Amino acid sequence: MTLLPLPFLFFFLTSIPLSVFSQFNDRSTLLNVKRDLGDPPSLQLWNDTSSPCNWSEIICTAGNITGIDFKNQNFTGTVPTTICDLSNLNFLDLSFNYFAGEFPTVLYNCTKLQYLDLSQNVFNGSLPVDIDRLSPELDYLDLAANAFAGDIPKNIGRISKLKVLNLYMSEYDGTFPSEIGDLVELEELRLAFNDKFTPAKIPIEFGKLKKLKYMWLTEMNLIGEISAVVFENMTDLKHVDLSVNNLTGRIPDVLFGLKNLTDLYLYANDLTGEIPKSISATNMVFLDLSANNLTGSIPVSIGNLTKLEVLNLFNNELTGEIPPVIGKLPELKEFKIFTNKLTGEIPAEFGVYSKLERFEVSENQLTGKLPENLCKGGKLQGVVVYSNNLTGEIPESLGDCGTLLTVQLQNNGFSGKFPSRIWTATSMYSLQVSNNSFTGELPENVAWNMSRIEIDNNRFSGVIPRKIGTWSSLVEFKAGNNLFSGEIPKELTSLSNLLSIFLDENDLTGELPDEIISWKSLITLSLSKNKLSGKIPRALGLLPRLLNLDLSENQFSGEIPPEIGSLKLTTLNVSSNRLTGGIPEQLDNLAYERSFLNNSNLCAENPVLNLPDCRKQRRGSRGLPGKILAMILVIAVLLLTISLFVTFFVIRDYTRKQRRRGLETWKLTSFHRVDFAESDIVSNLMEHYVIGSGGSGKVYKIFVESSGQCVAVKRIWDSKKLDQKLEKEFVAEVEILGTIRHSNIVKLLCCISREDSKLLVYEYLEKRSLDQWLHGKKKGDFGLAKLLIKQNQQPHTMSAVAGSFGYIAPEYAYTSKVDEKIDVYSFGVVLLELVTGREGNNGDEHTNLADWSWRHYQSGKPTAEAFDEDIKEDSTTEAMTTVFKLARSHVY
């Protein structure tokens, strides 16, 4: 083999570009990176025979590898340690992956890096205090949407060339440094959605960010006033979002003087005062000042914002009239000023000059008519003007608005014939026009998506059309207090999605169709104050979800179907009909005390309610003629009177003897259908059934064989006989408790009482109480009530029922005065128990949980430190923080 001369070999090697050698080295490095990532399938084209510059994830400049784009590759693990061996790397995007661990300080070795995006991963821990060791060339840093916690280090302000800094949506629970203001080249700053930050004002030092264009500081626990000094030199600002914080004071005029500002969001703060009158930010597109405490009038100068598309001023205290010039804004799409105190008429200009999409002015004091041209632009989706003092007719033009989704005109003074074409607007799903004076008839057809129709308390008339069966999306139908007549068509029963039907206070006649069995989803049916007749259909008792039934003030006859008794009705009213016979046994309890009034021929087999005894009526029907019966009755009354005097003393003596022997008679008062007698309960009051005891009595778990169910029995006693006043108050208040119907409140089934003891019978909760779920089973306190009777004083009321220590408000402990605030306080303590895992009377060295939570808040410690470690997770911390804040507001 012939060897090449050395001079020729030297010439050959020096003629090869250095980039070729660089690619050889970088390819080797990239293959190591691939290996460290676990050889993912998405990098299968990476091999030692192809050029890295042809790989889709690699960016090359002049033959050199300068960038890696691993965005959204679902990579896991840690950042490869060899990645910075790429000597020319200036771009690195690792976003939208599952990289974990602490901040990868290996990236300090990427000395030429200009762009670094680690957002949307699962990094955790604190950012390193020496984070400024990142490349001095770095101008883009995105660490958003990770689980970084602690403080944002001050040294971040020393990465001097940064133009974009994104730290939003993480778990920082310390402070953000004012040194961010030293990043004088910064153009975009995003710190939003970090509500665990220690409360702080907007640093004055941020005023040095003169090149800033985008500021996003929403929901990061900002407090104090918005300083004009911060913004007076930020002349390049285009976007400012300070929403959902606790900012106070007035809105500084300087914000409305920023010539380049397009978006200003200050909603959901505690800002006060008037909106600045001088507005020269003529490039404004979005302006949202809603949900504050702003007062005064809407400035006329808003009319200068000719590029404005969205104006939201709702939920404030604004007064005065709506400036007509706002209606002339040519780009206005969304106008929301609801829940203020505005007066005057709605300017006719709205809709004429712009393509309005949302128009919401409800809950004000506006008068006059609805503007004619709201939908002139052909884009209107919603008209929401309810709860004003508007009058007149609805413009016919609104019926031609095919884009409408919702119309809410309720609680006004509108009149005239309702535009028929509104019913069939192509996309309409909700029509709410209750409490006006509209006339007209129900249409044959409605929009295919119409799910909610509320037209009650108007003057609609005619019959309910048979084609109502085609309104297949209908969920709620409220048409009470109108002038509808005729029969209820059986086609209405084909609407199987209905949850509620209100046709009360009309002139409907005829019988109810048997086909109502198809209303499987129905919860509420109100047909009162009509002229309906016939029998109550048995099918009503087969509707599985029915909770509210009102058939009162009609002409129904016959017996109440026994199937009605099997329903779990919260409310029932069949009063003022022509019903006969016995009521279903399950309905004969105090929960339905006013359900059967004015039905003279109704009775009950064992009357608890104020109804005749069916057994006596049956005997009476076979009795003697009236005059003879009356004479016998008079004689019987005289004899009975005499016998009463004779037997009085005997009965009194017998009763005293029985009391001395402790053989008192028990009395059962039921509030729900019960399948047991007093003896079933009393006979089982034995010690081995006790599951709890307290200062006022014991709690028993009793299995009732006749019904196959378990009940919880609270036995409350007093060593002395309660006086007549306290006895009456006990009975009255227990009856009130018995009428409560709520899915989250344990049912009081009945009360069994005698002179020295009261038994409260509840449904038994198999899955334990909230207290037991939180703290495990305990024997000491099962929440037994205590009667507070002061020594040498008359007992006040059975409302004086004390809860356990830790659950009662301090003022109650001193005064024994009970009102609804006691329940608010107790509810707050329960919320604290849920998020902290502590008991209500356990606050470590402090007296109770409420005091402990307040001291924790006052100390400035992170809220999350108070949470129960067994349930605290990243995904629930925000919700737990909200519950903790709500709880504090209930106890202090």
C-alpha positions, 0 to 999 in steps of 0.5 A, a space after each residue: 500500500 502506498 502511503 500519502 505524503 505528509 504534506 498532502 495528508 495535512 492539506 486534505 484534513 485541513 480542507 474538511 469543514 470544522 462543522 463536519 467534525 462538529 456533527 460527528 461529535 454532536 451526533 454521538 452526543 444526541 444518541 447518548 441523549 436518546 439512550 438516557 431517555 430510554 430509546 423512545 419510539 418517537 426517536 427511532 429515526 435517530 441513528 449513526 448513519 443519518 445526519 442529525 440535521 435531518 431529524 425533525 427534533 433538531 434545529 441546525 444553523 450553518 451545519 451546526 446543531 443549535 436547537 432541540 425541540 422535544 415539545 409534547 413527546 411524553 418523555 419521562 424521567 430526568 433531563 439527560 445529563 449529556 444534553 449540554 455537551 452540544 457546544 452550540 446549543 442555544 434553543 431547548 424546548 422540553 415543554 409538555 412532557 413528564 420530566 420530574 425531579 428538582 430543577 435540572 441544574 445540569 442546564 447551567 452547562 449550556 453556556 450559549 442557551 438563549 431559549 429555555 422552556 421547561 413548562 408543563 412538566 412535573 418538576 418540583 422542589 424550590 428553584 435554586 438560589 443560584 439560578 442566575 448561573 444559567 446562560 448569560 445569553 438567556 432571553 426566554 425562560 419558561 418554568 410555568 405549570 410545574 410543581 415548583 414551591 417555596 420562594 422565587 429566588 432573588 437572583 432571578 433578577 440577575 439574568 439580565 438579558 431576559 425578555 420573557 419570564 413565565 412562572 405562572 400556575 405552580 405551587 410557590 408558597 413563599 414570596 416573589 422578589 422585587 428584584 424582578 424589576 431589575 430585568 430591564 429588558 423584560 417584555 413579558 412577565 407572567 406570574 399568574 395563578 399562584 394563589 399560595 404566594 404570601 400576600 404582597 403588594 405590587 412592588 414599586 420596583 416593577 416600575 423599572 420594567 419600561 419595556 414591558 408589554 405583557 403583564 399577567 398577575 391574576 390570582 396571586 394574592 396581591 393586596 393593597 392599592 394599585 400604585 400609579 408609580 408602577 405604571 407611569 413609565 410602562 408606555 409599551 404595555 399592551 396587556 395588563 391582567 390583575 384580576 382575582 386578587 385582593 387589590 383595594 383603593 381606586 383605579 389609577 388614572 395612569 392605566 387609562 392613559 396608556 396609549 398602547 394598552 389593548 387589554 385591561 382586566 381588573 375584575 374580582 378585586 375590592 376596588 372602590 371609587 369611580 371609574 376614571 373620567 379621562 380615558 385616552 387608551 384608544 387602542 383598548 379592545 377588552 375592558 373588564 372591571 366587573 365584580 368590584 365595588 365601583 361607584 359613580 356613573 359610567 364615563 362618557 369617555 368610554 365612547 372614545 374607545 373605538 376599538 373596544 369589543 368587550 365591556 364588562 362592568 357587572 357586579 358593581 355599585 354603578 349609578 346613573 344612565 347608560 351613555 348613548 355613545 357606548 351604543 355607537 362603538 363600532 366594534 362592540 360585541 359584548 356588553 355586560 353591566 348587570 347587577 348595578 343600580 343603573 337607571 334610565 332607558 336603554 339607548 336605542 343605539 345598541 345594535 345599530 353600529 356594531 354586531 352585538 353578540 351578548 347584551 346583559 343588563 339585568 338586575 338594574 332599575 332600567 325603564 322604557 322599551 327594549 331597543 329595536 335593533 339589538 340583532 341588526 348585526 345578525 350575531 346576537 346570541 343572548 338578550 338578558 334584561 331580567 329584573 328591571 322596570 322595562 315596559 312595552 312590547 318586544 320588537 318583532 325584529 327580535 323574532 328574526 334573530 336566528 342566532 339567539 341562544 337565550 332570551 331572559 326577560 323575566 320580572 319586568 313590565 313587558 306586555 303585548 303579543 309575544 313574537 311567535 318567531 322567537 320560539 323557533 329561533 334556530 339555536 334557542 335553548 332557553 326562553 325565560 319571560 316569567 312575571 310580565 303581561 305577555 299575551 299569545 298562544 303556545 306555538 306548534 313547534 319550537 327550536 329543536 334544542 329548546 330545553 327550558 321554557 318559563 312563561 309563568 305569571 303572564 296572560 298566555 291563553 289557548 290550549 296546550 298544542 298536541 304537537 308539544 310532544 315534538 318538543 323533545 329536548 324540553 327539561 323544564 316547563 313553567 306555564 303557571 298563572 296564565 289563561 290556558 284552557 282545555 285538557 292536558 294532552 296525552 302527547 305531553 307525557 311523551 317528553 321523557 326528559 322533563 324534570 319539572 312541570 308547572 301548569 298551576 293557576 290556569 283553566 285546565 279541565 278534564 282528566 290526567 292522562 294515564 300515560 304519565 307513567 313515561 315521566 321517569 325523570 320528573 321531580 316536580 308536578 304542580 297542577 293546582 288551581 285548575 278545574 281538573 277532574 276524575 281520579 288521581 292516576 295510579 301511575 303517579 305513584 310509580 314515578 321514581 324521582 317524584 318529590 313534589 306533587 301539588 294537585 290542590 284546588 281542583 275537582 279530583 274525586 275518588 280515593 287517593 291511590 295507595 301507590 302515592 304512599 310509596 313515593 318519597 315525597 318532600 311536599 304533597 298537596 291534594 287539598 280542596 278537592 272531592 277526594 274520598 276514602 282513606 289516605 294511604 297509611 304511609 301519609 298519615 304522619 305530621 309531615 303531611 299535616 296540611 296536605 289533605 285540607 278541605 276534603 270532607 270525605 277523607 279519613 285515616 285508619 289510625 288518624 295522626 292527622 286531623 282527619 276522621 277515623 275511617 273505622 268510626 265512619 264505617 260503623 256510623 254508616 250502619 247506625 240508627 236514624 238521625 233523630 234517635 241517634 241524636 237523643 242517644 248521643 245526648 243521654 250518653 253525654 250526660 251519663 259520660 259527664 257523671 261517670 267522669 266525675 265519679 271516675 276522676 278520683 279513681 283515675 287520679 289515684 291509679 295514675 299516681 300509683 302507676 307513676 310511683 311504680 315507674 309504669 308511665 305510658 309511652 306516646 309515639 309521634 311519627 314524622 315519616 312512615 314507620 313500621 314499628 310500635 312504641 314497644 318495639 323500641 322501648 323493649 330494646 333499650 338495653 345496655 348492650 345496645 348502647 353505642 354512645 352516651 353523654 351528659 344528657 342521655 344515651 344513644 342506642 342502635 336497635 334492630 326492629 324485627 317487624 321492619 327489618 331495619 336498624 334505627 338510632 335512638 337518642 334517649 334524653 332524660 331529666 331527673 325532674 319533670 319538665 314544666 308544662 311550658 318546656 314540654 310544649 316547646 320540646 314538642 313544638 320544636 321536635 315537630 319542626 325537626 320532623 318536617 325537614 326533608 333534605 338528602 343531607 340531613 338525617 331523618 327524624 322518624 318519630 318521637 316517643 315520650 313520657 314524663 321523665 324521658 324523651 326518645 328521638 328515633 332517627 334513621 341509622 347511618 350504616 356508613 358512619 357519621 362525618 365525625 367517625 370518618 374524620 376521627 374514628 369511632 369514639 365513645 365520649 360524645 355522640 352529639 347528644 343535646 343538653 337542656 340548659 336550665 339555670 339553677 333557680 330559674 325557669 327553663 327558657 326554651 328547647 332552642 337552648 340546645 348546646 353542641 359539643 365544646 369546640 363547635 359552639 360560638 364563644 358568645 353562646 358559651 357566655 350568653 346561652 342565646 341561640 340564633 342562626 349564627 350558632 349554626 354558621 359557626 358550627 358549619 365553619 368548624 366542620 369545614 375546618 375538620 374536613 381540611 385539617 383532619 383535626 377535631 373541633 376541640 383539638 387545636 394543639 396547645 390552643 383551646 379549640 380548632 377555630 382558635 387554632 386556625 385563626 392563629 395559623 392565619 395570623 402567623 402568616 404561615 402557608 395555608 397548606 401547612 394546616 391541611 390533613 396530610 392524608 388527603 392533601 394532594 397537588 390536585 386538591 390543594 386549591 380546593 382545600 384552600 378555598 374551603 379553609 378560607 370559607 371556614 375561617 369566614 364562618 368562625 371569625 
